Amino acid sequence: MTAHGFVPSSKTSIYYHCEGEGPAVLFIHAGVADARMWESQMDLAGFRTIAFDQRGFGHTEWVAEPYSNRNDALAVLDHLEIDHAVVVGCSNGAEATMQMALVAPSRVSAMVLIGAAPRGWEPEGGWQEEPYWDDLVAAFKAGDYEKVTDYEARLWLAGPGRSLDQIDPSLVALFKEMDLIPQSTESERNDHVETLEPPTNDQLDRIAAPTLVIVGEHDTPDLQEAAHYLAGRLSDRPAVVLEDTAHLPSMDQPRALKTVLEGFLASL
């Protein structure tokens, strides 16, 4: 079964897409993409998969008001009459996943965290910046969003140590298309987002959901460190390091990620 539509959530409507039947798997995208980043994982046999566009991303309109991605995700589950789901989040989608497990633990039967770092956590040596980070920030402040997507494709799709020339051009084009949409509302969204206090990192011991942590071998060193940290705090299994991918393995190594997901789901 394939379905899509919009879920009312306060003043806006959240676009969602679902496929299949069975126990629910909810995907929450990264802050440089939208629900399309999960296209290759939506056909998990024996499961009902759901992906949605966060506010200001994809088909979901940004409306200025206080909001949280965790509450919008719960609104999607409520609309679809889903009591609980395995929640798969990438990057800031993983932060939303952990927040869901904290505020509504009965709704999160298990978690998969990809390229994740909990809010409030710091790498041992402090956060590292790429050599072109200042140029990226300058382009954003100047409103040159096309240039921002160029830099972010290098950082998040290719990752440190690889070039975009090594990535399928169709993936680069899709990344830039997805990443461009939220650029103009990013500052306003950041001003309206409702954070969780205490920070997520200070509450990890409250999370009991079975957890799998995944990171790409070409993701940033900080996020690789965070992956092993999270696995030690939340899981009884080590972090999975996927080869030949960076921050977005669902796009860059879709088959490998799907295989890992299927193995984890089968173990629950």
N, C-alpha and C positions, 0 to 999 in steps of 0.2 A: 504494500500500500504506500503510495506517495501522496503527500499533501503539503500545502503551503498556505500561508495567510498571515494575518496580523493579530497580535495580542494586545489589548488595551493595557497600558501601564501608566497610571497617572495621566499626564497630559499628552503623551505620545502613544504610538502603536509600534510594537516590536515585531519585526518580520521574522518568521520562522519557516523552516523546511523540515519535513520528516519523511522517513522511508521505513518500510518493513514492519514486522509485527513481532512481539515478544517483549522480554524485559527491556527497559529503557536505558539508552546510552545518550547522554546529553553532552554535546561538544560546545566549548566556549572558546572563541577565536582570540588570537593575539591582537595587540593594539596597532599592528601595522597591516592588518588584513580584514577579512570579514568571513561570513559563513562559507564562502566558496573555498577557503583553504582546506576544508574537510571533505571536498567532493569525492575523493578516492577512498574515504573510510565510511561513507554513508551506507554501503551495502553489506554490512556485517550480518552474515547469515544467522537467523534465529533471534535477532534483536530489532527493536524499534529505535532507530537513530534520529536524533533531533539536533539541529543546529540553528542558531539565530544570529541576527545582526545586532550588535550593541548600538546604543544611541549615537547617531551621527555617522554610522558605518553602513555600507551597503544600501539596503532598501529602508533602513530605519531612520526616520527624520530626527534631527536634533531639535528639541524644544527646551529652552532655558528653564530649568527647575532643579531642585535637589534630587539626586538619584544615586543608585548604586547598581552595579552590574549583578551583584548577588541577588538583589530583590527582583530585578528584571528576569533573571534566570528562573527564579522561583515562580514568577508570574507566568512564564511559559509553561512550566510543569503544571501549574494550577489549571491553566486554560485547557491543556490536553488531558486533564484528569489523571495525571501520573503521580502516584504517591511517593515513589522514590526512584532514583536512577543512579547508574554509574556515571560520574561526571568526569569528563576529559577536558582539561584546560591547558592552553598554551600561553606562556608569558603572562600578561596581565589577566588572561583568561584563567590561568592557574591560580592567581591570587584570588579571583572571584570564586573559584572552586573551593579553596581553603576557607574562605569566609562563609560560604554556604554550609560547609561542614561544621562551622562554629555556631552559626545562628540558627541552623535548622538541621541538626545532625540526623534526624530520622529520615530526611529527604535524600541524603547522600549515602548510598549503599557501599560505594567504593570510589576511589579517586585515582586518576592518572594525571600526573603533573609533568608538563613538558616545558623545558627551558624556563624553569620557575625559580623565583627567589621570593621568600616571604617578606612582606613589608616590615621594616624594622631591623632586618638582618643586614650586616655589613661584612664584606670579604675581609680576611685577615689583614691584607695589605691595603685596604681601602679600594674604592671603585676605580677601575682603570678606564681611561678614555682613549678611543681610537685617535690616530694622528689628525684625522680630518673632522673631529667632533666640533671644533670651533667653527669650521666652515659650514657644517650642517646647521648649527644654531644660528649663524649669521644669515643663512639662506631662509630659515624659518621666520626670523624676525623681519626679513625684507619681504616676506610673502611670496618668495620664489619656491612654490611648493613642488614644482616639477624637479627642481634641483634637489630638494629635500628627499624626494622619493629615490633619486639616483643614489644619494649617499646611503639611505636606509636599505636599499636593495643590496648594496655592497656589504653593509654591516650585518643584516639579519638574514638575507637569503643566501648570499655567498659565504659570509662569515670571515673572520680573520684568517689569513693564510691562503684564501682562495680568491679568484677574480670572477666577475660576472661572465667572462668569456667561457668559463667552465660550466655554466648553468644553462639549461635549455632556454632558448630565447622566448619561448611561449610562456614559461614560468616567470621570467623576468617581466614580461609585458603584463601578465596577470597580477603579479605583485604590485607593480607601479599603479595599475588601475585601481586596485583595492586600497592601496596606501594613500592615494591622492584624495579620495573622498573625504576622509575625516580631518585632513590637515587644517582646513579653514575654521573648524570649530574646536580644535584641540584645547586652546587656552581657556575658552569659555567652559568647556566640559570639565577641565581640571578644577576650575573655580567652583563648580556645582557638585562635584562628586562627594558623597558621604563616606568618609573613611571609617574603619572599625577601630575602636579603642578598647583596651590596649592594642598596640599593633599586632598583626597576625603572628609575628615571630614570638611574641611573648605569650601566646596562647596555644602553641602547637601541641603541648601536652594534653590539651582537652580533646584533640581529634583522635577518634578511635577507628575511623573507617579504614578498611584495607587499602593500601596505597602502593602505587607503582610510580617511580620517578624515572623520567627519560630525559636525556640531553644529547644533542648532536656533537660529534667529535670536533666540529668546526665552529661550535658556538663560542661565545666569549669566555676567556678564562674565569671571569667572575661567576658566570652562570654554570660553568662546569663545577666550580667549587661549591656553589649553592646546591647543585643537584646531589652531590655526595653528602652534604650536610643534611638536606631534607630526607634523604633515604635513611640516614642514621637516626633522625628524630621521629620519622613517621612510619617506617616500613621494616618488615622483617627480611627484606631482600635488598641487595645492592642496587644502586642506580644503573640503569641500562644506558650504555653509550652507543648510539647508533652511528655507524660509519658513513662517510661520504655525505654528510648533511650538516647544516648549521642550526639556526634557530627555528626553522619551520620544516621539520621532517615530514609532515603530512603532505607537503608539496614536493619536496626534493627527493625523498625516499618513501613514497607512499606505500609500496608493497612491504618494505621492511617494517614500517610502523604498524601497518595493519596486522602483520604476523605477530608482532609483540602484543598488540592489543588483544587479538584473538586468544593468545596463550594466557594472558592475564584473566580475561573474562572466563575462560574455561576452568581456571583455578579457583574461582569464587564459589 
